[in-house]
């Protein structure tokens, strides 16, 4: 399962879920290493940007 975590206020990492930690953090593997951080939860929202097609 692919998970996205926050490792700082501005840096997100996406990778394969490895395990949950006792403090609520999640560990993911990116193929080049394992990272622990806070899981991003919630609904995926549609983009606020509009796309225009010009023919």
Legacy VTK file of the C-alpha trace (Angstrom):
# vtk DataFile Version 3.0
C-alpha trace
ASCII
DATASET POLYDATA
POINTS 55 float
0.000 0.000 0.000
1.386 3.425 -0.955
1.335 6.012 1.847
2.277 9.673 2.026
3.904 11.073 5.154
5.156 14.448 6.339
8.753 14.411 7.545
8.777 18.173 8.154
6.383 21.075 7.698
7.309 21.341 4.019
8.601 17.916 2.954
6.407 14.962 2.012
7.581 11.441 1.200
5.565 8.827 -0.645
6.434 5.154 -0.497
5.387 1.632 0.349
3.996 1.204 3.875
6.422 -0.633 6.197
5.024 -0.299 9.736
3.297 1.885 12.315
5.327 3.221 15.231
4.073 3.496 18.816
3.932 7.310 18.678
1.536 7.265 15.698
4.215 7.825 13.064
4.399 5.672 9.934
7.480 4.214 8.231
7.558 4.023 4.423
10.157 2.637 2.025
11.026 4.581 -1.114
13.454 2.093 -2.603
16.366 4.348 -1.674
15.687 4.315 2.059
13.104 4.213 4.812
11.530 7.340 6.271
9.381 7.917 9.359
6.879 10.725 9.628
3.336 11.774 10.362
0.739 10.186 8.080
-1.265 12.481 5.825
-4.918 11.644 6.262
-8.136 12.994 4.896
-10.012 13.172 1.669
-8.339 13.966 -1.597
-9.727 17.286 -2.753
-10.168 18.417 -6.318
-7.766 21.017 -7.595
-8.860 24.615 -7.255
-7.256 25.425 -10.596
-9.352 25.393 -13.756
-8.079 23.820 -16.966
-9.034 25.445 -20.255
-8.823 23.721 -23.602
-8.062 25.861 -26.594
-8.880 24.378 -29.971
LINES 1 56
55 0 1 2 3 4 5 6 7 8 9 10 11 12 13 14 15 16 17 18 19 20 21 22 23 24 25 26 27 28 29 30 31 32 33 34 35 36 37 38 39 40 41 42 43 44 45 46 47 48 49 50 51 52 53 54
